[in-house]
Amino acid sequence: MTQPQQTPAQFLTSEESADVDKALLFSHEKFLTRLTISSLRLLKHIAKETGVTVEELTHQQVIDWMEKDSKIRQEQGSEAAFLKW
């Protein structure tokens, strides 16, 4: 199965969202499932930019990356940052 195309701001594809909706889960569990899938996608991106595997990422590397992305948003605008919120 190929990886669906998505923009950097899209952390859950329509197909993934539909699959979560079909799952036999309570609504709060569906929310956590969506959050987990999105978090995994973000961690993969951070690991790639950091040059390590997801398993090797430390909490400090995640914090540093988030600070860097926040600084980009503040200085260059939200379109320049990876996270779009």
Chimera marker file (.cmm) of the C-alpha trace (Angstrom):
<marker_set name="trace">
<marker id="1" x="0.000" y="0.000" z="0.000" r="1" g="1" b="0" radius="0.5"/>
<marker id="2" x="1.392" y="3.398" z="-0.917" r="1" g="1" b="0" radius="0.5"/>
<marker id="3" x="1.577" y="6.339" z="1.444" r="1" g="1" b="0" radius="0.5"/>
<marker id="4" x="-1.229" y="8.832" z="0.666" r="1" g="1" b="0" radius="0.5"/>
<marker id="5" x="-0.137" y="12.262" z="-0.551" r="1" g="1" b="0" radius="0.5"/>
<marker id="6" x="-0.570" y="15.036" z="1.973" r="1" g="1" b="0" radius="0.5"/>
<marker id="7" x="0.557" y="18.546" z="2.689" r="1" g="1" b="0" radius="0.5"/>
<marker id="8" x="2.812" y="19.170" z="5.704" r="1" g="1" b="0" radius="0.5"/>
<marker id="9" x="-0.137" y="20.683" z="7.591" r="1" g="1" b="0" radius="0.5"/>
<marker id="10" x="-2.285" y="17.597" z="7.047" r="1" g="1" b="0" radius="0.5"/>
<marker id="11" x="-1.527" y="15.071" z="9.739" r="1" g="1" b="0" radius="0.5"/>
<marker id="12" x="-4.480" y="12.786" z="9.142" r="1" g="1" b="0" radius="0.5"/>
<marker id="13" x="-5.616" y="11.841" z="5.667" r="1" g="1" b="0" radius="0.5"/>
<marker id="14" x="-9.289" y="11.530" z="4.768" r="1" g="1" b="0" radius="0.5"/>
<marker id="15" x="-8.843" y="7.759" z="4.472" r="1" g="1" b="0" radius="0.5"/>
<marker id="16" x="-7.225" y="7.527" z="7.904" r="1" g="1" b="0" radius="0.5"/>
<marker id="17" x="-9.961" y="9.656" z="9.436" r="1" g="1" b="0" radius="0.5"/>
<marker id="18" x="-12.645" y="7.475" z="7.853" r="1" g="1" b="0" radius="0.5"/>
<marker id="19" x="-10.903" y="4.351" z="9.176" r="1" g="1" b="0" radius="0.5"/>
<marker id="20" x="-10.884" y="5.829" z="12.686" r="1" g="1" b="0" radius="0.5"/>
<marker id="21" x="-14.567" y="6.709" z="12.329" r="1" g="1" b="0" radius="0.5"/>
<marker id="22" x="-15.345" y="3.085" z="11.408" r="1" g="1" b="0" radius="0.5"/>
<marker id="23" x="-13.416" y="1.709" z="14.378" r="1" g="1" b="0" radius="0.5"/>
<marker id="24" x="-15.422" y="0.301" z="17.249" r="1" g="1" b="0" radius="0.5"/>
<marker id="25" x="-14.225" y="2.937" z="19.687" r="1" g="1" b="0" radius="0.5"/>
<marker id="26" x="-15.808" y="5.512" z="21.953" r="1" g="1" b="0" radius="0.5"/>
<marker id="27" x="-15.521" y="9.126" z="20.789" r="1" g="1" b="0" radius="0.5"/>
<marker id="28" x="-12.742" y="9.958" z="23.270" r="1" g="1" b="0" radius="0.5"/>
<marker id="29" x="-10.815" y="6.893" z="22.058" r="1" g="1" b="0" radius="0.5"/>
<marker id="30" x="-11.245" y="8.015" z="18.442" r="1" g="1" b="0" radius="0.5"/>
<marker id="31" x="-9.839" y="11.417" z="19.390" r="1" g="1" b="0" radius="0.5"/>
<marker id="32" x="-6.816" y="9.797" z="21.039" r="1" g="1" b="0" radius="0.5"/>
<marker id="33" x="-6.346" y="7.542" z="18.013" r="1" g="1" b="0" radius="0.5"/>
<marker id="34" x="-6.333" y="10.547" z="15.658" r="1" g="1" b="0" radius="0.5"/>
<marker id="35" x="-3.915" y="12.350" z="17.972" r="1" g="1" b="0" radius="0.5"/>
<marker id="36" x="-1.618" y="9.323" z="18.084" r="1" g="1" b="0" radius="0.5"/>
<marker id="37" x="-1.544" y="8.926" z="14.291" r="1" g="1" b="0" radius="0.5"/>
<marker id="38" x="-0.845" y="12.643" z="13.884" r="1" g="1" b="0" radius="0.5"/>
<marker id="39" x="1.844" y="12.547" z="16.575" r="1" g="1" b="0" radius="0.5"/>
<marker id="40" x="3.571" y="9.613" z="14.901" r="1" g="1" b="0" radius="0.5"/>
<marker id="41" x="3.631" y="11.512" z="11.613" r="1" g="1" b="0" radius="0.5"/>
<marker id="42" x="5.111" y="14.575" z="13.354" r="1" g="1" b="0" radius="0.5"/>
<marker id="43" x="7.709" y="12.490" z="15.200" r="1" g="1" b="0" radius="0.5"/>
<marker id="44" x="8.786" y="10.920" z="11.900" r="1" g="1" b="0" radius="0.5"/>
<marker id="45" x="9.232" y="14.412" z="10.441" r="1" g="1" b="0" radius="0.5"/>
<marker id="46" x="11.213" y="15.622" z="13.469" r="1" g="1" b="0" radius="0.5"/>
<marker id="47" x="13.404" y="12.515" z="13.383" r="1" g="1" b="0" radius="0.5"/>
<marker id="48" x="14.140" y="13.008" z="9.690" r="1" g="1" b="0" radius="0.5"/>
<marker id="49" x="15.075" y="16.673" z="10.215" r="1" g="1" b="0" radius="0.5"/>
<marker id="50" x="17.162" y="15.769" z="13.257" r="1" g="1" b="0" radius="0.5"/>
<marker id="51" x="18.930" y="12.915" z="11.473" r="1" g="1" b="0" radius="0.5"/>
<marker id="52" x="17.960" y="10.169" z="13.904" r="1" g="1" b="0" radius="0.5"/>
<marker id="53" x="15.378" y="7.407" z="14.013" r="1" g="1" b="0" radius="0.5"/>
<marker id="54" x="12.099" y="7.953" z="15.829" r="1" g="1" b="0" radius="0.5"/>
<marker id="55" x="13.279" y="5.514" z="18.496" r="1" g="1" b="0" radius="0.5"/>
<marker id="56" x="16.407" y="7.598" z="19.083" r="1" g="1" b="0" radius="0.5"/>
<marker id="57" x="14.547" y="10.905" z="19.507" r="1" g="1" b="0" radius="0.5"/>
<marker id="58" x="14.810" y="12.385" z="22.961" r="1" g="1" b="0" radius="0.5"/>
<marker id="59" x="12.254" y="14.599" z="24.608" r="1" g="1" b="0" radius="0.5"/>
<marker id="60" x="14.769" y="17.452" z="24.435" r="1" g="1" b="0" radius="0.5"/>
<marker id="61" x="15.119" y="17.071" z="20.653" r="1" g="1" b="0" radius="0.5"/>
<marker id="62" x="11.326" y="17.279" z="20.319" r="1" g="1" b="0" radius="0.5"/>
<marker id="63" x="11.220" y="20.375" z="22.539" r="1" g="1" b="0" radius="0.5"/>
<marker id="64" x="14.080" y="21.989" z="20.598" r="1" g="1" b="0" radius="0.5"/>
<marker id="65" x="12.356" y="21.273" z="17.281" r="1" g="1" b="0" radius="0.5"/>
<marker id="66" x="9.061" y="22.718" z="18.542" r="1" g="1" b="0" radius="0.5"/>
<marker id="67" x="10.854" y="25.862" z="19.743" r="1" g="1" b="0" radius="0.5"/>
<marker id="68" x="12.560" y="26.197" z="16.358" r="1" g="1" b="0" radius="0.5"/>
<marker id="69" x="9.271" y="25.824" z="14.471" r="1" g="1" b="0" radius="0.5"/>
<marker id="70" x="7.606" y="28.345" z="16.813" r="1" g="1" b="0" radius="0.5"/>
<marker id="71" x="10.426" y="30.838" z="16.218" r="1" g="1" b="0" radius="0.5"/>
<marker id="72" x="10.039" y="30.417" z="12.447" r="1" g="1" b="0" radius="0.5"/>
<marker id="73" x="6.294" y="31.111" z="12.803" r="1" g="1" b="0" radius="0.5"/>
<marker id="74" x="6.950" y="34.237" z="14.883" r="1" g="1" b="0" radius="0.5"/>
<marker id="75" x="9.664" y="35.621" z="12.611" r="1" g="1" b="0" radius="0.5"/>
<marker id="76" x="8.500" y="34.508" z="9.150" r="1" g="1" b="0" radius="0.5"/>
<marker id="77" x="4.779" y="33.845" z="9.544" r="1" g="1" b="0" radius="0.5"/>
<marker id="78" x="2.704" y="30.710" z="9.869" r="1" g="1" b="0" radius="0.5"/>
<marker id="79" x="3.170" y="29.677" z="6.236" r="1" g="1" b="0" radius="0.5"/>
<marker id="80" x="6.936" y="29.315" z="6.777" r="1" g="1" b="0" radius="0.5"/>
<marker id="81" x="6.495" y="27.038" z="9.793" r="1" g="1" b="0" radius="0.5"/>
<marker id="82" x="5.883" y="23.317" z="9.504" r="1" g="1" b="0" radius="0.5"/>
<marker id="83" x="2.980" y="23.273" z="11.949" r="1" g="1" b="0" radius="0.5"/>
<marker id="84" x="0.016" y="25.309" z="10.737" r="1" g="1" b="0" radius="0.5"/>
<marker id="85" x="-2.047" y="26.340" z="13.753" r="1" g="1" b="0" radius="0.5"/>
<link id1="1" id2="2" r="1" g="1" b="0" radius="0.2"/>
<link id1="2" id2="3" r="1" g="1" b="0" radius="0.2"/>
<link id1="3" id2="4" r="1" g="1" b="0" radius="0.2"/>
<link id1="4" id2="5" r="1" g="1" b="0" radius="0.2"/>
<link id1="5" id2="6" r="1" g="1" b="0" radius="0.2"/>
<link id1="6" id2="7" r="1" g="1" b="0" radius="0.2"/>
<link id1="7" id2="8" r="1" g="1" b="0" radius="0.2"/>
<link id1="8" id2="9" r="1" g="1" b="0" radius="0.2"/>
<link id1="9" id2="10" r="1" g="1" b="0" radius="0.2"/>
<link id1="10" id2="11" r="1" g="1" b="0" radius="0.2"/>
<link id1="11" id2="12" r="1" g="1" b="0" radius="0.2"/>
<link id1="12" id2="13" r="1" g="1" b="0" radius="0.2"/>
<link id1="13" id2="14" r="1" g="1" b="0" radius="0.2"/>
<link id1="14" id2="15" r="1" g="1" b="0" radius="0.2"/>
<link id1="15" id2="16" r="1" g="1" b="0" radius="0.2"/>
<link id1="16" id2="17" r="1" g="1" b="0" radius="0.2"/>
<link id1="17" id2="18" r="1" g="1" b="0" radius="0.2"/>
<link id1="18" id2="19" r="1" g="1" b="0" radius="0.2"/>
<link id1="19" id2="20" r="1" g="1" b="0" radius="0.2"/>
<link id1="20" id2="21" r="1" g="1" b="0" radius="0.2"/>
<link id1="21" id2="22" r="1" g="1" b="0" radius="0.2"/>
<link id1="22" id2="23" r="1" g="1" b="0" radius="0.2"/>
<link id1="23" id2="24" r="1" g="1" b="0" radius="0.2"/>
<link id1="24" id2="25" r="1" g="1" b="0" radius="0.2"/>
<link id1="25" id2="26" r="1" g="1" b="0" radius="0.2"/>
<link id1="26" id2="27" r="1" g="1" b="0" radius="0.2"/>
<link id1="27" id2="28" r="1" g="1" b="0" radius="0.2"/>
<link id1="28" id2="29" r="1" g="1" b="0" radius="0.2"/>
<link id1="29" id2="30" r="1" g="1" b="0" radius="0.2"/>
<link id1="30" id2="31" r="1" g="1" b="0" radius="0.2"/>
<link id1="31" id2="32" r="1" g="1" b="0" radius="0.2"/>
<link id1="32" id2="33" r="1" g="1" b="0" radius="0.2"/>
<link id1="33" id2="34" r="1" g="1" b="0" radius="0.2"/>
<link id1="34" id2="35" r="1" g="1" b="0" radius="0.2"/>
<link id1="35" id2="36" r="1" g="1" b="0" radius="0.2"/>
<link id1="36" id2="37" r="1" g="1" b="0" radius="0.2"/>
<link id1="37" id2="38" r="1" g="1" b="0" radius="0.2"/>
<link id1="38" id2="39" r="1" g="1" b="0" radius="0.2"/>
<link id1="39" id2="40" r="1" g="1" b="0" radius="0.2"/>
<link id1="40" id2="41" r="1" g="1" b="0" radius="0.2"/>
<link id1="41" id2="42" r="1" g="1" b="0" radius="0.2"/>
<link id1="42" id2="43" r="1" g="1" b="0" radius="0.2"/>
<link id1="43" id2="44" r="1" g="1" b="0" radius="0.2"/>
<link id1="44" id2="45" r="1" g="1" b="0" radius="0.2"/>
<link id1="45" id2="46" r="1" g="1" b="0" radius="0.2"/>
<link id1="46" id2="47" r="1" g="1" b="0" radius="0.2"/>
<link id1="47" id2="48" r="1" g="1" b="0" radius="0.2"/>
<link id1="48" id2="49" r="1" g="1" b="0" radius="0.2"/>
<link id1="49" id2="50" r="1" g="1" b="0" radius="0.2"/>
<link id1="50" id2="51" r="1" g="1" b="0" radius="0.2"/>
<link id1="51" id2="52" r="1" g="1" b="0" radius="0.2"/>
<link id1="52" id2="53" r="1" g="1" b="0" radius="0.2"/>
<link id1="53" id2="54" r="1" g="1" b="0" radius="0.2"/>
<link id1="54" id2="55" r="1" g="1" b="0" radius="0.2"/>
<link id1="55" id2="56" r="1" g="1" b="0" radius="0.2"/>
<link id1="56" id2="57" r="1" g="1" b="0" radius="0.2"/>
<link id1="57" id2="58" r="1" g="1" b="0" radius="0.2"/>
<link id1="58" id2="59" r="1" g="1" b="0" radius="0.2"/>
<link id1="59" id2="60" r="1" g="1" b="0" radius="0.2"/>
<link id1="60" id2="61" r="1" g="1" b="0" radius="0.2"/>
<link id1="61" id2="62" r="1" g="1" b="0" radius="0.2"/>
<link id1="62" id2="63" r="1" g="1" b="0" radius="0.2"/>
<link id1="63" id2="64" r="1" g="1" b="0" radius="0.2"/>
<link id1="64" id2="65" r="1" g="1" b="0" radius="0.2"/>
<link id1="65" id2="66" r="1" g="1" b="0" radius="0.2"/>
<link id1="66" id2="67" r="1" g="1" b="0" radius="0.2"/>
<link id1="67" id2="68" r="1" g="1" b="0" radius="0.2"/>
<link id1="68" id2="69" r="1" g="1" b="0" radius="0.2"/>
<link id1="69" id2="70" r="1" g="1" b="0" radius="0.2"/>
<link id1="70" id2="71" r="1" g="1" b="0" radius="0.2"/>
<link id1="71" id2="72" r="1" g="1" b="0" radius="0.2"/>
<link id1="72" id2="73" r="1" g="1" b="0" radius="0.2"/>
<link id1="73" id2="74" r="1" g="1" b="0" radius="0.2"/>
<link id1="74" id2="75" r="1" g="1" b="0" radius="0.2"/>
<link id1="75" id2="76" r="1" g="1" b="0" radius="0.2"/>
<link id1="76" id2="77" r="1" g="1" b="0" radius="0.2"/>
<link id1="77" id2="78" r="1" g="1" b="0" radius="0.2"/>
<link id1="78" id2="79" r="1" g="1" b="0" radius="0.2"/>
<link id1="79" id2="80" r="1" g="1" b="0" radius="0.2"/>
<link id1="80" id2="81" r="1" g="1" b="0" radius="0.2"/>
<link id1="81" id2="82" r="1" g="1" b="0" radius="0.2"/>
<link id1="82" id2="83" r="1" g="1" b="0" radius="0.2"/>
<link id1="83" id2="84" r="1" g="1" b="0" radius="0.2"/>
<link id1="84" id2="85" r="1" g="1" b="0" radius="0.2"/>
</marker_set>
